[in-house]
Amino acid sequence: MLFHSETKDAVLGELSSNAESGLTAGQVSEKLAKHGYNKLREKKKKTNLQRFFDQFKDVMILILIAAAVVSFVIACVGHDPMEFFEPVLILLIVVLNAVMGMLQESKAEKALDALKNMSAPHARVLRDGEEKIIDASELVPGDIIRLEAGDFIPADARLLHSVSLKSEESALTGESVPSEKEADELIDQQAPLGDRSNMVFSGCSVTYGTATAVVTATGMDTEMGKIANLLEGESETQTPLQKKLAQLGKYLGIVALAACVIIFIVGLVSGIPVLEIFMTAVSLAVSAIPEGLPAIVTIVLSIGVQRMVKKNALIRRLPAVETLGSASVICSDKTGTLTQNRMTLVKAYLDGKTTLEDIGTQNSEEVKKLLRYGTLCCDGSVVFHGTEEQHIGDPTETAIVLAAHKNGMPKDDLGKKYPRLAELPFDSDRKLMSTVNQIDGKKIVIVKGAFDMMAERCIAGDIEAAKRMNEKMSKDALRVLAIGYKEIDAIPEMLTSDNLENGLTLMGLVGMIDPPRPEAKAAVATCRKAGIKPIMITGDHVVTASAIAKELGIMQLDDRAITGAELDAMTDTELDNQVEHISVYARVSPENKIRIVKAWQRKGQVVSMTGDGVNDAPALKAADIGCAMGITGTDVAKGAADMTLTDDNFATIVDAVKEGRGIYANIKKVVGFLLGTNIGEVITVFVAMLLWHKSPLLSMQLLWINLVTDSLPAIALGMEAVEPDIMDRKPKPKNEGIFAHGLGLRVVLQGIMFAVLTLIGFKVGENFTGTLAGGQTMAFMVLSLSQVIQAFNMRSDHSLFKIGVFSNHKLNWACLASILLVALVLFTPVGIAFGLVILPWQMYLLGLGLIFVPVLLMELSKACGLIKHQH
């Protein structure tokens, strides 16, 4: 049954309910068994064990596990207890990475659960002839519920009786102005959700009036539940970073395998024993894979997430941080996201004037009188708790009350000075409200309401001029109320519209709007500067949406605004051709939002969707990254989003994008640093085996460099401050590789540089000491310490001396720790386990000279423009 198109009696009959006594206890039990509890279905959450094993899906992690297994087999064959150190170290780093990923996801999930608030914890219901307060989850279809201003609506319901009822439905429809409701209306079967004025919906709230209603749907059968069902069709997508690291892992695996095969063949041809050449091949494989990379990327992302929490952005999944930095389109809901979701008086028109006056804190006496009369004819109020404002009642009324308050006329004071003697409540048919107040010893009738209704009741005032001003304000997307008055000698015994609301004098008009957030305009400007296209998607009217979009800078000269109906009439091909020129979508449905997001994705853009309502949730899920509002956001929206803004501030998105870009830039530095060193190790071992049939580095030594010496500087490099000009750059294309802008070539050249330095050290050390261990010790010292120095070079494409050599304090401490760890195995008995020996002092001096060569070469490259700063 379509309840909005049926009579009240037909609805009650269909639901086997009684308007006077409600359901019986037996009926409730029966319906509860049939329909279930009044709750939205939640996805089954992953256990910590599932999250832990999910971390092992990374290709690089699988390669590391394979390397650990091979090392373990070799250790078993060799019967040397020290050889077990290598597989244990590899497995330790793998488990540590998995634990960190699991803990971060679990922590984010708990924080999100803490944000969740039940939208309607209790309901007033009529059962067995008695009114009771019950848990909202126990409601069933057929229950008779009572509603009044301030109540959250616990389920979808058909109105049976209503008095001046208004419902805030922005969570479902996107409308910023409350919808007027009327129990006696019959609505067309095809009417959209926003026009069903005889229905109220779960998750919305009552802003004005009272009502009795019969519950028609609960849980997943409600309009909110239907939208939640759409989410189940959207699957989880991999972020660009996950794809790139997985691809990198595959390439490294192929490189390692190919190098091992070549070395194995060369060794066999050269007559080297099979076990020895196999050990060398494994050491080459270990050197080819940056064992610490997955863990370090996880750590860098975790640090970024903690930074973002301090800036009011809660990330649910680590890799989503990098996606934010790639965002090239931000599709944003209007109500409560770009605007304050609070009506504000901005303009006033006084009868007989030719211009509008801005509403502020020091208005003219005539405007103050208009505000005073308007406030006396309001039931809404504004309560102040320090600097916090609490608006109670209809938003259009609280806008007038607040404007009067700011002009030194608090409502309570006005009420005492000019007491209300009688009133005629607002009615959706009349669209007027009237009060009789004692003002300066006279009985004054004050009427406020829609201009069209007021105009025909006025006998004094320039109605034509007011009509022009009403049209002007409406074109500027202002909601307009007219205020009129008359003096009477006595209050009629029967208060009716005919005897109170006729023969009026028009005093003036007030215009109000849900204004943009103060910080939103600057945030939009920053988005444009950063090459990000802002899009407004709203359920509001196209005129209102366009006006706000123009004021914010979202809608510019060549941009268009279209409605959901116009969008429905477009094919996907037509939408794809026009999408780049459309900045505002008004009166849209949840399905429309998904189409918009996917049209941009087909253009190769990384799309972010922000929103707070249930109607935003499917698009939040479909977008590359969804950002929900933490305060006004619904549970469904938060559950669908990758990120929750805990302050509901659109500007936080810009901070998050900046942080995301900084994190991605740092990850590129980390990847460049680690791969440069690994390529250096591969080339070193490979060339030495080809030229001299001996390995300059043992697998234990390589593992110590990769896991211990390199990892600490790499983590600190990932904590480098975000570069000041990062938001002046264009977003990176969706298909841009991690080695774009010459990073791949630089990594290879840096690897060659490390290999040359290490091979020089190895050959000189071997010749000077006359032992292979002496050469390997020299190679270990040069390679490990030159890589520590290289961490400073990787901080920026700018000169190290321009940004400050030691300005990253974390890197200073990390490099010091790495140097001490190298010294530990070079100069203490621990070195024996690593096959190292004490060298003559001349070798240490030569090594010192070699390890500073990278600084000289990198600074020359930056100075000559070989390393170009990205713009």
Summary of the structure (lengths in Angstrom):
residues: 871
radius of gyration: 35.3
end to end distance: 59.9
largest distance: 121.4
contacts: 3130
relative contact order: 0.09
helix: 53%
strand: 17%
